[in-house]
Amino acid sequence: MKAPKLLHTTRIHKPTTRQVMALNKQGKTNERKGLDDIYNLLIKMEQRMKSMAKQDIGTWRNSHRAALNPQRPNRRPLYSIYRDAELDDQVETVMSNLIADVMSEEYYITKANNTEKDDKASDYLERSWFYYVLEEALKTEGWGHQVLQLTSFININGFYEFGEFEDIDRDHIIPEWGLFMPDISGDEGINYRDPLFAKSVLEIGKPKDLGKLLKASKPALYKKNMEAAWSQHGEIFGSPFRIGKVSSGNKEDLDRMEEFLKNMGRSAYAVTDIDDSVELVETSKGDAYMVFDQFLARADRAISKIFLGQTMTTDNGSSKSQAEVHERVGKSRMWALKLKIEFLVNDKILPMMRANGYPIKEGQRFKWAVVDEITTTDIVMDEFLVQNFELTDLEYFEKKYGVKIKGLREFTTSTTPKNEQVKEALTRIKQLHLKTDKLYQNGNCC
């Protein structure tokens, strides 16, 4: 299969001045301005129906092989499996949990070459477009790669900010070559990494990354087939097998019995000949529940491990200690994901904002707000420090607990400090040991 031809986007006339970020001279607010057609890949995309063919493990292997084809990588069959896997309840749960956990964290933009929050710059991210971009970036953890298109700007208080991003259909993207294919079956593509699109196209993920859904789609496929088999098993063995016996070979009698068996259910009855009979045969299969249910549970645990590295935050745990270990693993996974988002914003989104006229300086950075968790161990240690040492820096306690401290409380004359009590106890123990040693040395013991 030959590689697609490159459409010469650099030959397209590029305006010398872009007006999308200019101040609104008429003073209007909430005025929306669409992206110029020259920069919009979405209007060039030919829409097609998505494949909903039945998937199995053989389809998965062939699709994986097609995606790795060095002559012309084709991810469309694999993406069809991914879309099917996203319908799985466990895949939906773990991906939704990841997205919710990360997006519930606080973030801000720092001042130039500083770690302090810049309120005005941070306010530029308190927009629906940034929430959407974050969500798509987190979904890319499953899919591996995504390309977003900035489609409009909105005038807010006389300044045109980003209005809306849309995702470019992955079926039209060949990330290994950086090509957008307007017609997925055609032989011509557009280099979306061309500087012409630098202000309007955002690429997320690594070009060769196939995402965690590559592995998670396997147990999801097994689950789907096993659930269908369990449903079929229930239809066959869930109710007793019915045998209708007719004494005569008369067609009218046979039809009457067949109609009776067909309609046999709640409140069913029949008027039969004295020689006719109906026999109910119960199934002896008693382990079906364990076979099907345990298989599905194992598949769910496999999906949880792929995305979260552990199972107890989505499935039932067995002990508190194990749950704490699993929770720590989950937090480390989430922190790694937040770090990826931080790199994406600092390396691509903030430069894109600056290129479109946002007053964000080079030294300003995107940061996640760090919230210190106060544990029982912290409280015990702080109490020990206060009771046994003379402290000079109380700012540590003020920042940690969020309370204003006037100063350390002085002990009254009637109260003995705890460290003095400890010294007295140690002295008494030492004197007791000395008396015991003398008793042994003089032979007065035992």
ZADREN-485017 format. One record per residue (C-alpha): residue number from 1; residue in one letter; y, z, x. Coordinates in pm, 1 decimal, padded with zeros to 6 digits. Layout:
PT   k r        v        w        u
PT NUM A        Y        Z        X
...
***
This chain:
PT   k r        v        w        u
PT   1 M  00000.0  00000.0  00000.0
PT   2 K  00330.8 -00106.4  00151.5
PT   3 A  00634.8  00114.7  00181.8
PT   4 P  00926.0  00058.9 -00060.0
PT   5 K  01235.7 -00128.4  00047.4
PT   6 L  01555.3  00064.6  00105.2
PT   7 L  01849.7 -00021.0 -00118.7
PT   8 H  02160.0 -00041.0  00099.9
PT   9 T  02364.5  00234.6 -00058.9
PT  10 T  02605.2  00239.2  00237.3
PT  11 R  02726.7 -00106.0  00135.2
PT  12 I  02848.9  00030.4 -00195.9
PT  13 H  03226.9  00061.8 -00193.2
PT  14 K  03320.9  00425.4 -00139.2
PT  15 P  03663.5  00539.0 -00265.0
PT  16 T  03898.3  00667.6  00002.0
PT  17 T  04002.6  00967.2 -00209.9
PT  18 R  03795.9  01154.6 -00465.0
PT  19 Q  03980.8  01298.8 -00758.6
PT  20 V  03710.7  01527.4 -00898.1
PT  21 M  03847.6  01840.7 -00730.7
PT  22 A  04217.9  01766.7 -00779.8
PT  23 L  04434.8  02015.6 -00965.9
PT  24 N  04484.1  01940.8 -01331.5
PT  25 K  04845.9  01822.4 -01354.9
PT  26 Q  04856.5  01873.5 -01731.8
PT  27 G  04748.7  02235.4 -01707.8
PT  28 K  04448.9  02193.7 -01938.5
PT  29 T  04159.5  02439.7 -01915.4
PT  30 N  03786.0  02386.4 -01967.9
PT  31 E  03833.7  02012.5 -01925.9
PT  32 R  03503.9  01857.3 -01817.6
PT  33 K  03490.5  01558.7 -01588.0
PT  34 G  03170.9  01366.3 -01525.4
PT  35 L  03053.5  01254.7 -01183.8
PT  36 D  03145.1  00899.0 -01088.7
PT  37 D  02859.4  00658.0 -01163.2
PT  38 I  02849.9  00553.3 -00798.9
PT  39 Y  02722.5  00898.8 -00700.1
PT  40 N  02495.9  00964.3 -01000.7
PT  41 L  02129.1  00889.0 -00936.7
PT  42 L  02025.4  01001.5 -01284.2
PT  43 I  02182.1  00700.4 -01458.7
PT  44 K  01973.4  00473.6 -01234.8
PT  45 M  01646.1  00644.6 -01326.1
PT  46 E  01404.1  00470.4 -01559.4
PT  47 Q  01250.0  00722.1 -01800.1
PT  48 R  00873.1  00714.1 -01860.2
PT  49 M  00614.9  00912.9 -02052.1
PT  50 K  00433.6  01186.5 -01859.0
PT  51 S  00059.7  01166.5 -01820.3
PT  52 M -00135.0  01420.1 -02028.6
PT  53 A -00484.5  01306.5 -01925.5
PT  54 K -00765.6  01560.5 -01900.3
PT  55 Q -00780.0  01722.2 -01556.2
PT  56 D -01075.6  01851.5 -01357.3
PT  57 I -01150.1  01950.0 -00998.9
PT  58 G -01234.8  01589.3 -00910.4
PT  59 T -00892.7  01480.0 -01033.5
PT  60 W -00737.8  01759.5 -00826.1
PT  61 R -00905.8  01638.3 -00505.6
PT  62 N -00808.2  01274.6 -00559.9
PT  63 S -00449.3  01372.6 -00645.0
PT  64 H -00424.6  01588.1 -00332.1
PT  65 R -00551.6  01296.5 -00124.8
PT  66 A -00292.8  01061.4 -00279.1
PT  67 A -00011.1  01306.4 -00199.9
PT  68 L -00118.5  01313.1  00166.8
PT  69 N -00142.3  00934.2  00201.3
PT  70 P  00066.4  00854.9  00514.7
PT  71 Q  00117.9  00489.0  00418.8
PT  72 R  00285.1  00573.7  00087.2
PT  73 P  00267.1  00933.8 -00035.9
PT  74 N  00220.0  00957.6 -00412.6
PT  75 R  00266.8  01302.5 -00567.7
PT  76 R  00276.6  01189.6 -00930.9
PT  77 P -00092.4  01258.7 -01009.0
PT  78 L -00065.1  01600.4 -00840.9
PT  79 Y  00252.0  01683.6 -01033.5
PT  80 S  00066.8  01600.1 -01354.4
PT  81 I -00186.6  01870.5 -01263.8
PT  82 Y  00098.4  02110.6 -01179.4
PT  83 R  00253.4  02058.7 -01523.9
PT  84 D -00084.1  02136.3 -01678.1
PT  85 A -00123.3  02447.8 -01461.8
PT  86 E  00220.7  02577.5 -01564.6
PT  87 L  00086.4  02610.7 -01920.1
PT  88 D -00163.3  02872.0 -01800.3
PT  89 D -00062.7  03220.8 -01915.1
PT  90 Q -00124.5  03385.2 -01575.8
PT  91 V  00067.1  03116.9 -01383.4
PT  92 E  00353.7  03152.5 -01629.8
PT  93 T  00348.0  03532.3 -01593.3
PT  94 V  00356.0  03549.3 -01213.1
PT  95 M  00617.2  03273.7 -01177.9
PT  96 S  00837.6  03431.0 -01446.4
PT  97 N  00805.0  03773.0 -01281.0
PT  98 L  00908.6  03632.1 -00943.6
PT  99 I  01210.0  03457.1 -01092.9
PT 100 A  01314.7  03760.1 -01297.2
PT 101 D  01276.7  04003.4 -01005.3
PT 102 V  01486.9  03796.9 -00766.4
PT 103 M  01753.6  03690.1 -01015.6
PT 104 S  01809.0  04048.4 -01130.0
PT 105 E  01926.6  04139.0 -00777.3
PT 106 E  02298.5  04157.3 -00700.0
PT 107 Y  02457.5  03911.3 -00457.5
PT 108 Y  02802.0  03831.4 -00321.8
PT 109 I  02998.5  03621.7 -00069.6
PT 110 T  03135.8  03804.8  00231.5
PT 111 K  03478.1  03774.5  00384.7
PT 112 A  03510.0  03547.8  00688.6
PT 113 N  03305.2  03682.4  00982.5
PT 114 N  03258.9  04010.4  00797.7
PT 115 T  03005.9  04187.7  00577.4
PT 116 E  03252.7  04308.2  00315.8
PT 117 K  03251.6  04148.6 -00027.2
PT 118 D  03508.3  03879.6 -00106.5
PT 119 D  03568.1  03929.4 -00479.5
PT 120 K  03740.8  03596.6 -00542.1
PT 121 A  03483.6  03388.5 -00354.1
PT 122 S  03195.9  03580.1 -00515.7
PT 123 D  03340.6  03502.2 -00857.2
PT 124 Y  03277.5  03129.9 -00795.1
PT 125 L  02903.3  03204.4 -00810.2
PT 126 E  02926.5  03389.9 -01141.8
PT 127 R  02872.3  03061.4 -01324.0
PT 128 S  02589.3  02911.0 -01526.0
PT 129 W  02539.4  02628.4 -01274.6
PT 130 F  02456.9  02874.6 -00994.3
PT 131 Y  02212.8  03062.3 -01217.4
PT 132 Y  02040.8  02731.1 -01292.9
PT 133 V  02027.5  02631.2 -00924.0
PT 134 L  01878.0  02969.9 -00832.0
PT 135 E  01613.2  02936.1 -01102.3
PT 136 E  01518.8  02585.4 -00986.4
PT 137 A  01507.8  02702.3 -00624.5
PT 138 L  01265.8  02981.1 -00718.8
PT 139 K  01048.3  02738.3 -00915.5
PT 140 T  01028.9  02529.6 -00599.4
PT 141 E  00811.9  02808.7 -00457.2
PT 142 G  00542.4  02669.9 -00685.4
PT 143 W  00627.3  02299.0 -00667.9
PT 144 G  00727.3  02277.4 -00301.9
PT 145 H  01024.8  02042.7 -00336.8
PT 146 Q  01307.6  01955.8 -00574.2
PT 147 V  01624.8  01746.7 -00577.3
PT 148 L  01918.9  01846.1 -00797.9
PT 149 Q  02212.3  01628.9 -00898.3
PT 150 L  02563.2  01758.8 -00960.7
PT 151 T  02666.2  01575.5 -01278.3
PT 152 S  03000.1  01722.0 -01388.0
PT 153 F  03300.1  01937.7 -01298.9
PT 154 I  03493.8  02172.8 -01523.0
PT 155 N  03858.4  02270.8 -01500.4
PT 156 I  03895.7  02649.2 -01487.2
PT 157 N  04252.0  02778.4 -01451.8
PT 158 G  04373.4  02453.6 -01298.4
PT 159 F  04086.5  02413.8 -01050.6
PT 160 Y  03785.9  02184.8 -01089.8
PT 161 E  03466.2  02381.5 -01027.4
PT 162 F  03105.4  02271.4 -01048.3
PT 163 G  03014.4  02222.6 -01412.1
PT 164 E  02648.0  02131.4 -01432.6
PT 165 F  02347.5  02041.7 -01220.2
PT 166 E  02042.3  01853.3 -01343.8
PT 167 D  01704.5  01815.0 -01181.8
PT 168 I  01596.6  01466.0 -01076.3
PT 169 D  01246.9  01394.5 -01203.4
PT 170 R  01008.3  01469.9 -00915.6
PT 171 D  00801.1  01164.3 -01004.4
PT 172 H  01090.9  00949.6 -00879.1
PT 173 I  01119.4  01126.2 -00542.4
PT 174 I  00931.3  01056.0 -00219.0
PT 175 P  01046.6  01358.4 -00016.2
PT 176 E  00858.0  01256.5  00299.1
PT 177 W  01088.0  00953.4  00325.1
PT 178 G  01394.8  01091.9  00148.9
PT 179 L  01379.7  00819.0 -00114.3
PT 180 F  01473.9  00815.7 -00481.4
PT 181 M  01279.5  00550.7 -00674.9
PT 182 P  01471.0  00433.7 -00984.8
PT 183 D  01149.4  00265.0 -01103.2
PT 184 I  00841.7  00464.8 -01002.1
PT 185 S  00629.9  00148.9 -00998.6
PT 186 G  00891.3 -00056.5 -00814.3
PT 187 D  00933.9 -00136.1 -00446.9
PT 188 E  01297.6 -00037.3 -00396.5
PT 189 G  01435.6  00308.6 -00327.5
PT 190 I  01765.7  00480.8 -00255.9
PT 191 N  01813.0  00714.0  00041.3
PT 192 Y  01942.5  01027.1 -00133.7
PT 193 R  02008.9  01183.8  00208.6
PT 194 D  02275.5  00922.0  00271.3
PT 195 P  02615.2  01089.3  00341.8
PT 196 L  02738.9  00905.5  00032.4
PT 197 F  02553.7  01166.3 -00179.8
PT 198 A  02630.7  01472.6  00035.0
PT 199 K  02876.8  01611.4 -00219.5
PT 200 S  02657.7  01562.0 -00525.6
PT 201 V  02288.0  01584.6 -00428.3
PT 202 L  02115.5  01912.0 -00337.3
PT 203 E  01769.2  01902.7 -00180.2
PT 204 I  01556.2  02218.2 -00202.3
PT 205 G  01238.7  02285.5 -00006.6
PT 206 K  01064.3  02114.8  00282.8
PT 207 P  00972.3  01744.4  00250.4
PT 208 K  00600.3  01796.8  00315.4
PT 209 D  00557.6  02122.1  00122.0
PT 210 L  00325.9  02082.5 -00179.2
PT 211 G  00396.9  02434.4 -00307.0
PT 212 K  00179.7  02724.1 -00416.4
PT 213 L  00073.9  02538.7 -00732.1
PT 214 L -00150.8  02327.7 -00509.5
PT 215 K -00382.3  02629.7 -00471.8
PT 216 A -00301.4  02799.8 -00803.0
PT 217 S -00383.3  02488.0 -01005.9
PT 218 K -00750.9  02510.7 -00901.8
PT 219 P -00828.6  02846.9 -01071.1
PT 220 A -00602.3  02736.5 -01359.0
PT 221 L -00820.6  02427.7 -01406.9
PT 222 Y -01137.2  02637.2 -01389.1
PT 223 K -00989.7  02874.1 -01648.2
PT 224 K -00904.4  02592.6 -01885.4
PT 225 N -01254.9  02447.6 -01869.3
PT 226 M -01417.9  02791.0 -01895.6
PT 227 E -01209.0  02883.1 -02200.2
PT 228 A -01318.0  02558.4 -02365.8
PT 229 A -01682.4  02640.2 -02282.8
PT 230 W -01642.7  02994.4 -02422.7
PT 231 S -01492.7  02855.8 -02740.0
PT 232 Q -01783.9  02615.8 -02774.7
PT 233 H -02028.2  02898.9 -02702.9
PT 234 G -01865.8  03101.5 -02980.4
PT 235 E -01903.4  02816.5 -03226.2
PT 236 I -02273.1  02777.5 -03143.8
PT 237 F -02383.6  03138.7 -03092.4
PT 238 G -02108.3  03337.3 -03260.4
PT 239 S -02274.1  03311.0 -03601.0
PT 240 P -02644.3  03311.8 -03688.8
PT 241 F -02812.9  02971.4 -03687.6
PT 242 R -02891.2  02866.0 -04045.3
PT 243 I -03214.5  02693.9 -04140.2
PT 244 G -03255.0  02561.1 -04493.1
PT 245 K -03608.5  02494.8 -04609.6
PT 246 V -03670.9  02264.5 -04906.8
PT 247 S -04015.2  02239.3 -05057.7
PT 248 S -03976.9  01881.5 -05176.1
PT 249 G -03869.7  01567.4 -04996.0
PT 250 N -03648.6  01461.6 -05285.7
PT 251 K -03312.3  01328.4 -05159.1
PT 252 E -03125.0  01511.9 -05431.6
PT 253 D -03280.6  01844.6 -05326.3
PT 254 L -03206.9  01777.3 -04958.0
PT 255 D -02842.7  01690.4 -05031.9
PT 256 R -02807.9  02006.1 -05240.0
PT 257 M -02937.4  02225.2 -04954.3
PT 258 E -02721.4  02045.1 -04697.0
PT 259 E -02411.7  02100.2 -04911.2
PT 260 F -02497.0  02466.8 -04947.7
PT 261 L -02543.8  02518.5 -04570.5
PT 262 K -02225.0  02325.9 -04497.7
PT 263 N -02016.6  02547.9 -04727.7
PT 264 M -02193.5  02868.0 -04639.8
PT 265 G -01931.1  03133.3 -04557.0
PT 266 R -01753.0  03425.7 -04715.3
PT 267 S -01865.5  03487.8 -05073.2
PT 268 A -02102.2  03192.4 -05051.8
PT 269 Y -02387.4  03164.1 -05297.6
PT 270 A -02640.9  02906.1 -05407.0
PT 271 V -02883.5  02843.0 -05688.7
PT 272 T -03204.4  02709.8 -05535.3
PT 273 D -03555.7  02627.1 -05637.8
PT 274 I -03810.4  02909.1 -05622.5
PT 275 D -03979.3  02741.7 -05328.9
PT 276 D -03655.2  02683.3 -05129.6
PT 277 S -03541.1  02934.2 -04864.6
PT 278 V -03262.6  02995.3 -04612.4
PT 279 E -03336.7  03155.0 -04274.1
PT 280 L -03071.9  03309.8 -04041.3
PT 281 V -03166.7  03312.4 -03673.1
PT 282 E -02964.0  03557.8 -03458.1
PT 283 T -02890.8  03465.9 -03095.0
PT 284 S -03043.9  03678.4 -02820.2
PT 285 K -02771.3  03591.0 -02566.2
PT 286 G -02615.1  03930.0 -02489.3
PT 287 D -02440.9  03869.4 -02154.6
PT 288 A -02205.8  03588.3 -02258.7
PT 289 Y -01902.7  03817.7 -02269.4
PT 290 M -01953.9  03931.6 -01909.3
PT 291 V -02010.4  03575.4 -01786.5
PT 292 F -01697.2  03426.5 -01940.7
PT 293 D -01461.0  03724.0 -01933.8
PT 294 Q -01531.3  03818.6 -01572.6
PT 295 F -01486.2  03458.6 -01461.5
PT 296 L -01146.9  03435.8 -01632.9
PT 297 A -01041.0  03774.2 -01489.7
PT 298 R -01135.0  03660.6 -01138.5
PT 299 A -00932.6  03340.9 -01183.2
PT 300 D -00629.9  03545.2 -01296.6
PT 301 R -00657.5  03767.5 -00989.5
PT 302 A -00675.1  03460.7 -00764.4
PT 303 I -00353.3  03322.8 -00915.9
PT 304 S -00177.3  03658.4 -00868.8
PT 305 K -00280.3  03674.8 -00502.7
PT 306 I -00153.0  03322.0 -00435.7
PT 307 F  00196.3  03393.8 -00567.2
PT 308 L  00237.8  03769.7 -00518.9
PT 309 G -00009.5  03858.5 -00243.7
PT 310 Q -00155.1  04130.2 -00469.7
PT 311 T -00281.5  04184.4 -00824.0
PT 312 M -00182.0  04527.0 -00955.8
PT 313 T  00171.5  04441.7 -01065.1
PT 314 T  00032.0  04187.5 -01313.2
PT 315 D -00324.5  04315.6 -01371.0
PT 316 N -00473.8  04659.9 -01422.9
PT 317 G -00499.1  04885.9 -01119.1
PT 318 S -00756.3  05150.5 -01033.3
PT 319 S -00561.3  05420.4 -00850.5
PT 320 K -00208.8  05533.8 -00770.1
PT 321 S -00251.5  05491.4 -00393.3
PT 322 Q -00380.1  05135.0 -00430.3
PT 323 A -00100.6  05054.4 -00673.4
PT 324 E  00159.2  05175.9 -00420.8
PT 325 V  00012.2  04952.1 -00149.3
PT 326 H  00013.8  04653.3 -00383.6
PT 327 E  00371.0  04729.7 -00485.3
PT 328 R  00481.2  04728.4 -00120.9
PT 329 V  00311.3  04392.0 -00068.0
PT 330 G  00488.1  04255.7 -00374.9
PT 331 K  00825.3  04379.4 -00248.7
PT 332 S  00772.9  04218.4  00091.8
PT 333 R  00690.4  03888.0 -00078.9
PT 334 M  01003.2  03915.3 -00290.6
PT 335 W  01217.9  03993.4  00013.4
PT 336 A  01082.2  03684.4  00192.0
PT 337 L  01170.9  03476.9 -00114.1
PT 338 K  01522.5  03623.6 -00123.6
PT 339 L  01562.9  03531.5  00242.4
PT 340 K  01475.7  03169.7  00161.9
PT 341 I  01739.5  03167.8 -00110.8
PT 342 E  01994.0  03316.3  00130.3
PT 343 F  01929.2  03037.9  00381.2
PT 344 L  01953.8  02774.0  00106.6
PT 345 V  02291.1  02900.2 -00015.8
PT 346 N  02440.9  02944.6  00331.7
PT 347 D  02304.4  02621.8  00481.3
PT 348 K  02347.8  02385.4  00184.8
PT 349 I  02525.4  02520.1 -00124.3
PT 350 L  02830.0  02677.2  00042.8
PT 351 P  02890.3  02366.4  00262.8
PT 352 M  02858.2  02153.2 -00051.5
PT 353 M  03115.4  02373.1 -00226.1
PT 354 R  03353.3  02347.5  00070.8
PT 355 A  03312.9  01967.8  00074.6
PT 356 N  03417.7  01958.6 -00290.7
PT 357 G  03733.3  02160.1 -00232.8
PT 358 Y  03629.8  02523.5 -00284.5
PT 359 P  03846.9  02761.2 -00073.6
PT 360 I  03547.9  02907.8  00111.5
PT 361 K  03586.0  02942.3  00487.9
PT 362 E  03325.0  02860.4  00750.2
PT 363 G  03258.7  03224.3  00839.6
PT 364 Q  03190.0  03337.0  00483.3
PT 365 R  02826.2  03402.5  00396.6
PT 366 F  02607.0  03462.2  00093.2
PT 367 K  02442.7  03806.8  00095.3
PT 368 W  02209.4  04005.9 -00125.8
PT 369 A  02338.7  04351.2 -00209.7
PT 370 V  02120.4  04615.1 -00043.4
PT 371 V  02046.9  04911.2 -00267.5
PT 372 D  01898.6  05210.4 -00083.1
PT 373 E  01615.9  05378.4 -00271.4
PT 374 I  01627.1  05758.7 -00255.0
PT 375 T  01273.5  05894.7 -00222.3
PT 376 T  01139.9  06249.3 -00244.1
PT 377 T  01098.2  06246.2  00134.6
PT 378 D  01469.0  06163.1  00176.0
PT 379 I  01570.7  06457.7 -00041.8
PT 380 V  01344.9  06703.4  00145.8
PT 381 M  01474.9  06581.0  00482.0
PT 382 D  01838.7  06605.4  00373.6
PT 383 E  01778.9  06958.8  00245.7
PT 384 F  01622.7  07052.1  00578.8
PT 385 L  01924.0  06915.1  00769.4
PT 386 V  02174.4  07103.9  00554.3
PT 387 Q  01990.0  07436.8  00571.2
PT 388 N  01904.8  07437.6  00941.5
PT 389 F  02185.8  07253.4  01122.8
PT 390 E  02563.1  07250.2  01142.0
PT 391 L  02671.2  06910.1  01012.8
PT 392 T  03002.5  06744.5  01093.4
PT 393 D  02962.3  06402.7  00926.6
PT 394 L  02936.9  06441.1  00548.5
PT 395 E  03020.4  06075.1  00480.4
PT 396 Y  02648.7  05993.2  00509.4
PT 397 F  02569.1  06212.1  00207.4
PT 398 E  02867.0  06081.5  00009.2
PT 399 K  02758.1  05718.7  00050.3
PT 400 K  02392.0  05792.1 -00010.4
PT 401 Y  02428.4  06000.3 -00326.8
PT 402 G  02760.2  05864.6 -00454.0
PT 403 V  02930.8  06205.3 -00484.2
PT 404 K  03244.3  06342.0 -00320.9
PT 405 I  03169.5  06636.8 -00088.3
PT 406 K  03449.8  06882.8 -00009.9
PT 407 G  03256.0  07059.5  00265.1
PT 408 L  02951.4  07270.4  00348.7
PT 409 R  02911.7  07592.2  00152.9
PT 410 E  02941.2  07904.0  00369.5
PT 411 F  02675.7  08175.0  00354.2
PT 412 T  02787.5  08515.2  00225.4
PT 413 T  02733.1  08834.6  00428.9
PT 414 S  02460.9  08947.7  00190.2
PT 415 T  02265.1  08626.9  00240.4
PT 416 T  02057.3  08561.9  00551.5
PT 417 P  02051.5  08197.2  00655.1
PT 418 K  01712.0  08034.5  00637.7
PT 419 N  01697.3  07964.1  01012.6
PT 420 E  01745.4  08340.1  01083.1
PT 421 Q  01458.1  08418.2  00848.8
PT 422 V  01240.6  08171.2  01038.5
PT 423 K  01333.0  08335.5  01371.8
PT 424 E  01248.4  08683.7  01237.7
PT 425 A  00912.0  08563.7  01106.4
PT 426 L  00826.7  08404.7  01443.9
PT 427 T  00918.6  08730.2  01626.5
PT 428 R  00690.8  08936.1  01400.2
PT 429 I  00401.3  08693.7  01452.4
PT 430 K  00450.9  08708.6  01830.7
PT 431 Q  00449.7  09092.2  01832.2
PT 432 L  00130.7  09093.6  01623.5
PT 433 H -00041.7  08866.2  01875.9
PT 434 L  00058.6  09093.9  02164.5
PT 435 K -00084.7  09401.7  01991.2
PT 436 T -00411.2  09216.8  01921.7
PT 437 D -00443.0  09109.6  02287.0
PT 438 K -00398.7  09472.9  02404.3
PT 439 L -00673.9  09592.8  02173.7
PT 440 Y -00919.8  09341.9  02325.2
PT 441 Q -00815.0  09419.8  02684.3
PT 442 N -00864.7  09801.2  02645.1
PT 443 G -01202.7  09757.5  02483.7
PT 444 N -01094.8  09938.6  02170.2
PT 445 C -01210.4  09657.5  01942.4
PT 446 C -01560.0  09579.4  01815.4
***
